[in-house]
Amino acid sequence: MIKNRMIFALAFSLFSALVFAVDTPSISQQALLTALKAPEHNIIILDVRSEEEYNQGHINNAINVSHDMVEEKLGQLAQYKDSTVVVYCRSGRRAGIAEAVLSKSGFNNIRHLTGDMNGWLEAKLPVVINKRSH
């Protein structure tokens, strides 16, 4: 019985995240690049992939907080509540989960990057690669 409740709770959480993701307005790659050129833009790019994925290539100046850590890091992210927060992951699922958490926590200006990182790479847009020092 408890196992069934846990499965239901997990399914409901995933469904809720998908519903929120559908409600999150998107921003195209080109619109983001154009907006970032404005001298005093108020845009934060949030990469919600794993640290390993982030280090393999991310959008310039993106902040990395794994989707499963967004709720735990809300204290650190709260400084961006008045910013436009552009969220992306690899293909969209994890971004939807993070967007739901942010929305529930009072972030009102969230945008989902169209195509996520897969689309960014497909468009051959620039990425930053973190090199590990040994």
WORA-V356265 format. One record per residue. RES is the residue in three letters. SS is DSSP state (a for helix, b for strand, c for the rest). PSI is psi in degrees with one decimal (NA if undefined). D_LAST is the distance of its C-alpha to the last C-alpha in Angstrom with 1 decimal. Layout:
# WORA-V356265
RES;SS;PSI;D_LAST + RES;SS;PSI;D_LAST
This chain:
# WORA-V356265
MET;c;-45.0;49.7 + ILE;a;-38.8;46.6 + LYS;a;-40.9;44.4 + ASN;a;-39.6;46.5 + ARG;a;-40.8;46.2 + MET;a;-42.0;42.4 + ILE;a;-43.0;42.4 + PHE;a;-43.9;44.9 + ALA;a;-42.4;42.8 + LEU;a;-45.1;39.7 + ALA;a;-41.5;41.7 + PHE;a;-40.5;43.4 + SER;a;-44.1;40.1 + LEU;a;-42.0;38.7 + PHE;a;-44.1;42.1 + SER;a;-41.3;42.1 + ALA;a;-40.5;38.7 + LEU;a;-38.6;40.0 + VAL;a;-44.9;43.2 + PHE;a;-39.1;41.3 + ALA;a;-37.0;39.1 + VAL;a;-34.4;42.3 + ASP;a;-15.0;43.6 + THR;c;123.3;40.5 + PRO;c;149.1;41.3 + SER;b;164.4;39.0 + ILE;b;133.0;37.7 + SER;c;163.7;37.2 + GLN;a;-47.2;34.2 + GLN;a;-38.7;36.4 + ALA;a;-38.1;38.0 + LEU;a;-48.0;34.6 + LEU;a;-39.7;33.5 + THR;a;-46.4;36.9 + ALA;a;-36.0;36.8 + LEU;a;-19.3;33.4 + LYS;c;-16.8;35.0 + ALA;c;134.3;37.5 + PRO;c;-36.0;36.8 + GLU;c;45.1;37.3 + HIS;c;156.8;36.3 + ASN;c;57.7;35.6 + ILE;b;132.6;33.3 + ILE;b;131.5;30.3 + ILE;b;123.5;28.3 + LEU;b;112.1;27.2 + ASP;b;115.4;24.9 + VAL;c;23.0;25.6 + ARG;c;178.1;23.4 + SER;c;162.7;20.5 + GLU;a;-38.6;17.2 + GLU;a;-45.3;15.8 + GLU;a;-43.2;18.7 + TYR;a;-46.3;18.3 + ASN;a;-25.4;14.7 + GLN;a;-14.0;16.1 + GLY;c;124.2;18.8 + HIS;b;167.5;21.0 + ILE;c;139.1;23.9 + ASN;c;133.3;23.3 + ASN;c;11.1;23.5 + ALA;c;143.3;23.8 + ILE;b;134.7;23.2 + ASN;b;115.7;21.6 + VAL;c;111.4;23.6 + SER;c;143.6;24.0 + HIS;a;-34.0;27.7 + ASP;a;0.9;28.0 + MET;a;-2.3;26.8 + VAL;c;-47.0;29.0 + GLU;c;-41.4;31.9 + GLU;c;-29.7;29.7 + LYS;c;14.6;28.3 + LEU;a;-32.7;31.7 + GLY;a;-41.5;31.8 + GLN;a;-34.5;28.9 + LEU;a;-17.3;30.2 + ALA;a;-28.7;33.8 + GLN;a;-14.7;33.3 + TYR;a;9.7;33.4 + LYS;c;-31.2;36.7 + ASP;c;4.7;38.6 + SER;c;165.4;36.2 + THR;b;120.0;36.2 + VAL;b;113.6;33.4 + VAL;b;119.9;32.4 + VAL;b;138.4;30.9 + TYR;b;157.8;29.2 + CYS;c;-146.6;27.4 + ARG;c;-48.1;27.2 + SER;c;-8.5;30.9 + GLY;c;-29.6;32.8 + ARG;a;-50.5;33.3 + ARG;a;-33.3;30.5 + ALA;a;-40.6;31.5 + GLY;a;-40.6;35.0 + ILE;a;-47.0;34.1 + ALA;a;-41.4;32.2 + GLU;a;-39.1;35.1 + ALA;a;-42.7;37.6 + VAL;a;-45.7;35.8 + LEU;a;-45.0;35.6 + SER;a;-45.3;39.3 + LYS;a;-25.2;40.5 + SER;c;11.3;38.8 + GLY;c;6.9;40.7 + PHE;c;119.6;38.5 + ASN;c;-10.2;41.2 + ASN;c;66.2;39.6 + ILE;b;139.6;37.2 + ARG;b;143.5;36.8 + HIS;b;126.4;35.3 + LEU;b;118.3;33.5 + THR;c;128.0;35.6 + GLY;c;-12.0;33.8 + ASP;a;-156.3;30.6 + MET;a;-34.5;27.3 + ASN;a;-44.8;29.0 + GLY;a;-38.1;31.7 + TRP;a;-47.0;29.4 + LEU;a;-40.7;27.5 + GLU;a;-37.4;30.9 + ALA;c;-0.7;32.2 + LYS;c;40.0;29.3 + LEU;c;157.3;28.5 + PRO;c;145.0;25.4 + VAL;c;157.5;22.2 + VAL;b;133.0;19.0 + ILE;c;124.9;15.7 + ASN;c;124.0;12.7 + LYS;c;131.2;9.6 + ARG;c;137.0;6.5 + SER;c;143.3;3.8 + HIS;c;NA;0.0
